[in-house]
Amino acid sequence: MLNRLRNIQWRQVGYFFLALVALVGIGMLMSLVTNKDQTQVCSGLNVIVEGKETFIDQKDISTMIQEKFGSVIGKSLSDIPLHGIELELKKSPYVSHADVHVEIDGNMQVVVKQREVILRVINQHNQEYYVDAKGHKIPVTLKYVPHVLVATGNIKEGYKKALDPVKSKLVKDLVRIVEETKDNELWSNQIVQLFVNDIGDIEIVPRVGAQQLILGNADSLHNKLERLTNFYTHILPKVGTEAYNKVNVKYGGQIICERKGDWFIDSLQMKISKKL
């Protein structure tokens, strides 16, 4: 009998009983928390709206919760559908993420993150919509007008419902141009608008100068913007902002500048050639 007792690994037995006591304690604590949640009431509503846009604000969120779920303050926590409120908030085309939870003091915390729009499209039928950073269409609202580039002209793609993905190559190209230029010091200041002309070429409407800056499409975009940068750096200071009607980088490896009177200049070699 004594030998059997000596062979027992008392340390492991002790660990076992400690683990058992911890599990029982956790179970009792969870039971207390559950009972508290069933009796505790919501003591307040705190709404946080994240993101640089202001499509929606704290009042909009509070009003939506009030209209859909009634007043939550003073209501038992067990009667508040937190997940249902999250799902309802995510239905808004201006919301990319929503989190609803209750703090230990009974205060209900609502955190909403807004979608970031990067382009406003006005198509050939004057139908307007925004495009967000993930390529989804966002409806225009009169409440808030974000400071983003506007694309106009011969754009066929329209708007049917919120969060539809952009489909046409043209609008995808417009989005690529915005993404490529938004963090560039020169282009973020120089581009006022994007315009699609009658033959479907994308043009930059510049802040300085009256010339048309023709990109064509977004293929080889980085190279095209480099050529336009060379134009602004090396050519424009020599000829002035009113020298050319058009600056075309649509064709690979070329900068074609058109003067009034149908004259062209090869801006890379600075050789003038007459339009045939």
Rosetta blueprint (number, residue, H / E / L):
1 M L
2 L H
3 N H
4 R H
5 L H
6 R H
7 N H
8 I L
9 Q L
10 W H
11 R H
12 Q H
13 V H
14 G H
15 Y H
16 F H
17 F H
18 L H
19 A H
20 L H
21 V H
22 A H
23 L H
24 V H
25 G H
26 I H
27 G H
28 M H
29 L H
30 M H
31 S H
32 L H
33 V H
34 T H
35 N H
36 K H
37 D H
38 Q H
39 T H
40 Q L
41 V E
42 C L
43 S L
44 G E
45 L E
46 N E
47 V E
48 I E
49 V E
50 E E
51 G L
52 K L
53 E L
54 T L
55 F L
56 I L
57 D L
58 Q H
59 K H
60 D H
61 I H
62 S H
63 T H
64 M H
65 I H
66 Q H
67 E H
68 K H
69 F H
70 G L
71 S L
72 V L
73 I L
74 G L
75 K L
76 S E
77 L H
78 S H
79 D H
80 I L
81 P L
82 L H
83 H H
84 G H
85 I H
86 E H
87 L H
88 E H
89 L H
90 K H
91 K L
92 S L
93 P L
94 Y L
95 V E
96 S E
97 H E
98 A E
99 D E
100 V E
101 H E
102 V E
103 E L
104 I L
105 D L
106 G L
107 N E
108 M E
109 Q E
110 V E
111 V E
112 V E
113 K E
114 Q E
115 R L
116 E L
117 V E
118 I E
119 L E
120 R E
121 V E
122 I E
123 N L
124 Q L
125 H L
126 N L
127 Q L
128 E E
129 Y E
130 Y E
131 V E
132 D E
133 A L
134 K L
135 G L
136 H E
137 K E
138 I E
139 P L
140 V L
141 T L
142 L L
143 K L
144 Y L
145 V L
146 P L
147 H L
148 V L
149 L E
150 V E
151 A E
152 T E
153 G E
154 N L
155 I L
156 K L
157 E L
158 G L
159 Y L
160 K L
161 K L
162 A L
163 L L
164 D L
165 P E
166 V L
167 K L
168 S L
169 K H
170 L H
171 V H
172 K H
173 D H
174 L H
175 V H
176 R H
177 I H
178 V H
179 E H
180 E H
181 T H
182 K L
183 D L
184 N L
185 E H
186 L H
187 W H
188 S H
189 N H
190 Q H
191 I E
192 V E
193 Q E
194 L E
195 F E
196 V E
197 N L
198 D L
199 I L
200 G L
201 D L
202 I E
203 E E
204 I E
205 V E
206 P E
207 R L
208 V L
209 G L
210 A L
211 Q L
212 Q E
213 L E
214 I E
215 L E
216 G E
217 N L
218 A L
219 D L
220 S L
221 L H
222 H H
223 N H
224 K H
225 L H
226 E H
227 R H
228 L H
229 T H
230 N H
231 F H
232 Y H
233 T H
234 H H
235 I H
236 L H
237 P H
238 K H
239 V H
240 G L
241 T L
242 E L
243 A L
244 Y L
245 N L
246 K E
247 V E
248 N E
249 V L
250 K L
251 Y L
252 G L
253 G L
254 Q L
255 I L
256 I E
257 C E
258 E E
259 R E
260 K L
261 G L
262 D L
263 W E
264 F E
265 I E
266 D E
267 S L
268 L L
269 Q L
270 M L
271 K E
272 I E
273 S E
274 K E
275 K L
276 L L
